[in-house]
Amino acid sequence: MSKNLSQHLTHPVFKVASEIVTKQNLEAYVIGGYVRDLLLDRPSKDIDIVVIGNGLDLAKACAEKLRVKKVSLFENFGTAQFVYKDLDIEFVGARKESYRRESRKPIIENGTLKDDQDRRDFTINALAISLHKDSFGELIDPFNGTQDLEDRVIRTPLKPDRTYSDDPLRMMRAVRFASQLDFKIEKKSLESIRENAERLDIISKERIMNELNKIILSPAPSRGFNLLFSTKLLHQFFPEMVALYGIETIKGKSHKDNFHHTLEVLDNISNNTKNLWLRWSAIMHDIAKPPTKRFNNKVGWTFHGHEDLGARMVPKIFKRFKLPLDAKMKYVQKLVRLHLRPISLVKGHVTDSAIRRLLSDAEDDIDDLMTLCNADITSKNEMKVKKYKDNFKLVKEKLLLVEEKDRIRNFQPPVTGQMIMETFGLNPCQKIGNIKAKIKEAILDGEIQNDPKEAFELMLIIGSKMGLETLK
């Protein structure tokens, strides 16, 4: 790889910063992820510039020249940040750090470029490019990070135990980079992560989830999860997923390893969507199999009700993880609760009534539910997989036909509570809900069409059977 990368530093901020640091006889460097991604030919939206001296002053001077009005200054941390042409640019003074064992917050002092590179998490993130005019574009690579990029290896600049013990979040970052870039974690580093896994306890759930979500969004998330499992990092924060691991055999009957099945489903779904919460639904779809596992002498292993218990587990796990408890959580919960429904249709006779009920329950998430269920077909029997996928096509076709005919998705009863009250002279009461429920059931069962006139006539019949009289 070239040792001078000046031809790649075309963004205006590099030219402006170079002019300022050269005029003031300072040292400044582009460092970290931007340099790594430049060498990997990956797009990057973040530029980190380290200054030997005051990063805030350089940020303000660059912003003034670039006519950037808003600069965020974090004086306690010696950092400054602004956005220019869709890029997030951060300036920081070079520093060295020391840590207390019980905290990941470092004691920070001003330092040299070497000090700053020493404190970086991995060799591939310790690469720096000079911005001074006399050495503009020169690559400073004290830990042979360029070779590690070529070898596709994650390695720490200093001894792994020190790097990971100082800041245990770096263990999650190692797995994240290995998963995102399809790199290997160097053997000593991997051993150190296993030894230091329990140190993850001092890291906040928000920061752990930030890294986990990036792993989930990587091209093949199973790579990251297998590393999290083998290093025991997963055991520190996600015991419910760890419990999926393993096969039990009784009387010659075994169930599948639900941990590896879940990872297969996750990889399958990741080939079809970048939706983080749809990927989360793949992770959670069988989460309740361990507590619902039973052995029956006649049928073997069963997991009855795991979809309902799993749906109830979703809010508790999301709350513990500090993940959103809003519509995103409810979306995951719904897909977990419904994930067996399309599969049961595939196995049996597909009736219009069953299709209507599925459309009514899934609403606008029906397409995502079908994507999840397709991903859930992981049998090693190719004939079985083909049969299921062919049947799924039939179910999808039936969904489209029934939806076009009956308009059940996002079902709104054609008879409202207000109409029922005005017809029978009722005040708000349970009877109104009962009438609406019976009308909905009749539509879903195909007894009447999803039509206001037919629904109104049925309402009169139901009301009469309940002893209600219509107002003249």
C-alpha positions in Angstrom: 0.0 0.0 0.0 1.2 3.6 -0.8 2.9 5.4 2.1 1.7 8.8 0.8 -2.0 9.2 0.4 -2.2 12.9 -0.5 -4.1 12.2 -3.7 -6.9 10.8 -1.6 -7.2 13.9 0.7 -9.5 15.9 -1.6 -12.1 17.0 0.9 -11.9 20.8 1.5 -11.4 20.4 5.3 -8.0 18.7 4.7 -6.7 21.7 2.6 -8.0 24.2 5.1 -6.6 22.4 8.1 -3.3 21.9 6.3 -3.0 25.7 5.6 -3.8 26.6 9.2 -1.4 24.1 10.9 1.4 24.9 8.5 1.0 28.6 9.1 0.9 28.1 12.9 3.7 25.5 12.8 1.5 22.8 14.4 1.1 19.1 13.9 -2.2 17.6 12.9 -3.3 14.3 11.5 -6.3 12.5 10.0 -6.5 9.4 12.2 -8.6 6.3 12.9 -11.6 5.0 11.0 -11.4 7.4 8.1 -7.9 6.3 7.2 -8.8 2.6 7.7 -11.8 2.9 5.4 -9.8 4.9 2.8 -7.3 2.0 2.6 -10.2 -0.5 2.4 -11.9 1.6 -0.2 -15.0 1.8 2.0 -17.2 4.9 2.3 -16.9 6.9 5.5 -18.9 9.7 6.9 -16.7 10.6 9.8 -13.3 12.4 9.8 -11.2 12.5 13.0 -8.4 15.0 13.1 -5.9 14.9 16.0 -3.9 17.9 16.9 -0.7 18.1 18.9 -2.0 20.9 21.0 -5.5 22.5 21.2 -8.1 20.7 19.0 -10.8 23.3 19.8 -8.8 26.2 18.4 -8.1 24.3 15.1 -11.8 23.4 14.8 -12.9 27.0 15.2 -10.3 28.3 12.7 -11.3 25.6 10.2 -15.0 26.3 10.7 -14.4 30.0 10.1 -12.6 29.4 6.8 -15.2 26.9 5.7 -18.0 29.3 6.7 -19.5 26.7 9.1 -21.8 28.5 11.5 -22.4 25.8 14.1 -19.4 24.3 16.0 -20.0 22.0 19.0 -17.3 22.5 21.6 -16.8 20.0 24.4 -14.2 21.8 26.5 -14.1 19.2 29.3 -13.0 16.5 26.8 -10.9 18.8 24.6 -12.9 18.0 21.5 -14.9 19.9 18.9 -17.2 18.8 16.1 -19.0 20.2 13.1 -20.8 19.0 10.0 -19.6 20.0 6.6 -20.9 18.7 3.2 -22.6 15.7 4.9 -19.4 14.7 6.8 -19.1 14.7 10.5 -15.7 16.2 11.4 -14.2 15.9 14.9 -11.1 17.6 16.2 -9.3 16.5 19.4 -6.0 17.3 21.0 -3.5 14.4 21.1 -3.7 12.7 24.5 -2.5 9.8 26.6 -4.8 7.9 28.9 -4.6 5.9 32.1 -7.4 3.9 33.7 -8.7 2.8 37.1 -9.8 -0.8 37.1 -13.3 -0.1 38.3 -14.1 2.5 35.6 -13.7 2.8 31.8 -13.4 6.6 32.2 -9.8 7.5 31.6 -7.5 10.0 33.3 -6.5 12.2 30.3 -3.3 14.2 29.8 -2.0 16.0 26.8 0.3 13.8 24.7 2.2 13.2 21.5 1.0 11.5 18.3 2.7 8.3 19.6 0.7 8.6 22.9 -2.5 9.0 20.9 -1.8 6.0 18.6 -0.8 3.9 21.7 -4.3 4.4 23.2 -6.2 3.3 20.1 -8.2 0.1 20.2 -6.7 -1.7 17.2 -3.7 -1.4 14.8 -6.1 -0.8 11.9 -7.6 2.2 13.8 -4.2 3.7 14.8 -3.2 4.7 11.3 -2.6 8.5 10.8 -2.0 10.8 7.8 -0.1 14.0 8.2 -1.8 17.3 7.3 1.3 19.6 7.6 2.3 20.9 4.2 5.9 19.5 4.5 4.6 16.0 5.0 1.1 16.2 3.6 -0.4 12.8 2.9 2.4 10.8 4.7 1.1 7.7 6.4 2.3 7.1 10.0 1.8 3.4 10.8 3.8 2.4 14.0 2.0 -0.9 14.5 2.0 -2.2 10.9 -1.7 -1.7 10.7 -1.6 -1.7 6.8 -0.2 -5.3 6.9 -3.1 -6.2 9.3 -5.5 -4.7 6.8 -4.0 -6.9 4.0 -4.0 -9.9 6.3 -7.6 -9.1 7.5 -6.6 -9.3 11.2 -7.9 -7.5 14.3 -5.0 -6.9 16.6 -4.4 -4.5 19.5 -1.5 -1.9 19.4 -0.4 -2.8 23.0 -0.8 -6.0 24.9 -4.4 -7.2 24.6 -5.0 -7.6 28.3 -4.1 -3.9 28.9 -6.2 -2.7 25.9 -9.3 -4.7 26.9 -9.0 -4.3 30.7 -8.6 -0.5 30.3 -11.8 -0.2 28.2 -13.8 -3.4 28.0 -16.1 -2.0 25.3 -13.2 -2.6 23.0 -13.9 -6.4 23.2 -17.4 -5.7 21.7 -15.7 -3.5 19.1 -13.3 -6.2 18.1 -16.2 -8.6 17.4 -18.0 -5.8 15.6 -15.1 -5.1 13.3 -14.5 -8.8 12.7 -18.2 -9.1 11.7 -18.5 -6.0 9.6 -15.2 -6.5 7.7 -15.0 -10.3 7.8 -11.7 -10.1 9.6 -10.1 -12.6 12.0 -9.4 -11.6 15.6 -5.7 -12.4 16.4 -5.3 -15.5 18.6 -3.8 -13.7 21.7 -6.5 -11.0 21.4 -9.2 -13.7 21.3 -7.8 -15.4 24.4 -7.6 -12.1 26.2 -11.3 -11.3 25.4 -12.3 -14.7 26.9 -10.2 -13.9 30.0 -11.6 -10.4 30.4 -15.2 -11.1 29.3 -16.6 -10.4 32.8 -15.1 -6.9 32.7 -18.0 -6.0 30.3 -20.1 -5.6 33.5 -18.8 -2.0 34.0 -20.0 -0.9 30.5 -23.5 0.6 30.2 -26.2 -1.3 28.3 -26.6 1.6 25.9 -23.0 1.3 24.7 -23.1 -2.5 24.5 -26.3 -2.3 22.4 -24.8 0.3 20.1 -22.1 -2.2 19.2 -24.5 -5.1 19.2 -26.8 -3.4 16.7 -23.8 -2.7 14.4 -23.1 -6.5 14.6 -26.7 -7.3 13.8 -26.5 -4.9 10.8 -23.3 -6.5 9.4 -23.6 -8.6 6.2 -23.5 -12.0 8.0 -24.4 -11.3 11.7 -23.9 -15.0 12.7 -20.1 -14.4 12.4 -20.3 -11.8 15.2 -22.7 -13.8 17.4 -20.5 -16.9 17.1 -17.6 -14.8 18.4 -19.7 -13.3 21.1 -20.7 -16.8 22.2 -17.2 -18.4 22.0 -15.6 -15.5 24.0 -18.4 -15.6 26.6 -19.2 -11.9 25.9 -22.8 -12.9 25.0 -23.2 -14.7 28.4 -22.6 -11.3 30.2 -25.7 -9.6 28.8 -27.9 -12.0 26.8 -28.4 -15.3 28.8 -31.7 -15.9 27.1 -29.9 -16.3 23.8 -27.1 -18.4 25.3 -29.8 -20.8 26.7 -30.8 -21.6 23.1 -27.5 -23.4 22.6 -27.2 -27.2 22.7 -29.0 -30.4 21.7 -30.7 -32.7 24.2 -31.5 -36.4 23.4 -34.0 -38.6 25.2 -34.9 -42.1 24.0 -33.0 -41.5 20.7 -35.0 -38.3 19.9 -33.1 -35.0 19.7 -34.2 -31.5 19.1 -32.2 -29.1 16.9 -29.7 -26.6 18.3 -31.9 -23.5 18.5 -28.9 -21.2 18.9 -27.4 -22.1 15.5 -30.9 -22.3 14.0 -31.5 -18.7 15.2 -28.3 -17.6 13.6 -29.2 -19.3 10.3 -32.6 -17.4 10.4 -30.8 -14.2 11.1 -28.4 -14.6 8.2 -31.2 -15.7 5.9 -33.2 -12.6 6.7 -30.2 -10.4 6.5 -29.9 -11.4 2.8 -33.3 -9.8 2.2 -33.5 -6.7 4.5 -31.4 -4.1 6.3 -34.3 -3.4 8.7 -32.7 -3.6 12.2 -35.9 -4.5 13.9 -36.9 -7.2 11.4 -33.4 -8.7 12.1 -34.2 -8.4 15.9 -37.4 -10.3 15.3 -35.3 -13.1 13.8 -33.1 -13.1 16.9 -36.1 -13.2 19.2 -38.5 -15.5 17.3 -37.5 -18.7 19.2 -36.2 -17.0 22.4 -38.8 -18.8 24.6 -38.0 -22.3 23.4 -35.8 -23.2 26.4 -38.5 -22.4 29.0 -41.3 -24.1 27.0 -39.3 -27.3 26.1 -41.0 -30.5 27.0 -40.4 -34.2 26.1 -43.4 -36.3 25.1 -43.0 -40.1 24.7 -45.2 -40.1 21.6 -44.2 -37.0 19.6 -40.7 -36.3 21.1 -39.7 -32.7 21.8 -42.3 -29.9 21.9 -42.1 -26.1 22.5 -45.9 -25.4 22.8 -46.7 -21.7 23.3 -43.1 -20.5 22.7 -44.4 -17.8 20.3 -46.8 -16.3 23.0 -44.2 -16.5 25.8 -41.6 -15.1 23.5 -43.8 -12.1 22.7 -44.2 -11.5 26.5 -40.4 -11.7 26.9 -39.7 -9.1 24.2 -40.6 -6.0 26.4 -38.6 -7.3 29.4 -35.5 -7.9 27.3 -35.8 -4.6 25.4 -36.2 -2.7 28.7 -33.1 -4.4 30.2 -31.1 -3.6 27.0 -32.3 0.1 27.1 -33.7 -0.5 23.6 -36.8 1.6 22.5 -40.0 0.5 24.1 -42.1 2.2 21.4 -43.6 1.0 18.1 -40.3 -0.7 17.3 -40.6 -3.0 20.3 -44.3 -3.6 19.6 -43.3 -4.5 16.0 -40.8 -7.1 17.1 -43.3 -8.4 19.7 -46.0 -8.8 17.0 -43.7 -10.7 14.6 -42.6 -13.1 17.4 -46.2 -13.7 18.4 -47.3 -14.4 14.8 -44.2 -16.2 13.4 -45.8 -19.7 13.4 -49.1 -18.6 11.8 -48.0 -18.6 8.1 -46.1 -21.8 8.7 -49.2 -23.5 10.0 -51.0 -22.3 6.8 -48.3 -23.8 4.7 -48.6 -27.2 6.4 -52.4 -27.4 6.2 -55.3 -26.4 3.9 -55.2 -22.6 3.2 -58.7 -21.3 3.8 -59.8 -17.8 3.0 -60.9 -17.4 6.7 -57.4 -18.2 8.0 -55.9 -15.8 5.5 -58.3 -13.0 6.6 -57.5 -13.6 10.2 -53.7 -13.4 9.5 -54.2 -10.2 7.5 -56.3 -8.7 10.3 -53.7 -9.5 13.0 -50.5 -8.7 11.0 -51.9 -5.5 9.3 -49.2 -3.6 7.4 -46.5 -5.9 8.8 -47.7 -9.0 6.8 -44.9 -8.7 4.2 -42.2 -8.5 6.9 -43.9 -11.5 8.7 -43.7 -13.5 5.5 -40.0 -12.5 5.1 -39.3 -13.8 8.6 -41.2 -17.0 8.0 -39.3 -17.7 4.8 -36.0 -17.1 6.6 -37.2 -19.6 9.3 -37.0 -22.5 6.8 -33.6 -23.9 7.6 -34.0 -27.7 7.1 -31.0 -29.5 5.6 -33.5 -31.6 3.6 -33.6 -29.8 0.2 -36.8 -31.5 -0.9 -38.5 -30.3 2.3 -37.2 -26.8 1.9 -38.4 -26.7 -1.7 -41.9 -28.0 -0.7 -42.2 -25.3 2.0 -41.0 -22.5 -0.3 -43.4 -23.6 -3.0 -46.3 -23.6 -0.5 -45.2 -20.2 0.7 -45.7 -18.9 -2.8 -49.2 -20.2 -2.8 -49.9 -18.6 0.6 -48.5 -15.2 -0.7 -50.7 -15.5 -3.8 -53.7 -16.2 -1.6 -52.9 -13.3 0.6 -52.9 -10.9 -2.4 -56.2 -12.3 -3.7 -58.0 -12.2 -0.4 -56.6 -8.7 0.4 -57.7 -7.4 -3.0 -61.2 -8.9 -2.6 -61.9 -8.3 1.1 -59.6 -5.4 2.1 -58.8 -6.9 5.5 -55.4 -5.5 6.1 -55.7 -2.7 8.7 -59.2 -3.9 9.2 -61.7 -1.2 10.3 -65.2 -2.5 11.1 -67.8 -1.2 8.6 -70.2 -0.6 11.5 -68.9 1.9 14.1 -69.7 2.1 17.8 -71.5 5.4 17.2 -73.8 3.7 14.6 -74.7 1.0 17.0 -75.5 3.5 19.8 -77.7 5.6 17.5 -79.5 2.5 16.1 -80.4 1.0 19.4 -80.4 4.1 21.7 -77.5 2.8 23.8 -74.9 4.6 25.9 -71.3 3.4 25.9 -71.4 -0.2 27.2 -70.0 -3.7 26.7 -72.8 -4.7 24.3 -71.4 -2.4 21.6 -68.0 -4.1 21.8 -69.8 -7.5 21.6 -71.8 -6.5 18.5 -68.6 -5.2 16.8 -66.7 -8.4 17.6 -69.5 -10.6 16.2 -69.6 -8.6 13.0 -65.8 -8.8 12.7 -65.9 -12.6 13.2 -68.6 -13.0 10.6 -66.4 -11.1 8.0 -63.3 -13.0 8.9 -65.2 -16.3 8.6 -66.5 -15.3 5.2 -70.2 -15.3 6.4 -70.7 -11.8 5.1 -68.6 -9.5 2.9 -66.5 -6.6 4.3 -69.4 -4.4 3.2 -71.2 -1.6 5.2 -74.7 -2.7 4.0 -74.2 -6.4 4.8 -72.6 -5.5 8.2 -75.5 -3.2 9.1 -78.1 -5.9 8.3 -76.1 -8.4 10.5 -75.9 -5.7 13.3 -79.8 -5.6 13.3 -80.0 -9.4 13.6 -77.4 -9.5 16.4 -79.1 -6.7 18.3 -82.5 -8.4 18.0 -81.1 -11.6 19.4 -79.7 -9.6 22.3 -83.2 -8.2 23.0 -82.3 -4.7 21.7 -84.9 -2.6 19.9 -84.2 -0.2 17.1 -85.2 3.4 17.5 -88.1 4.4 15.3 
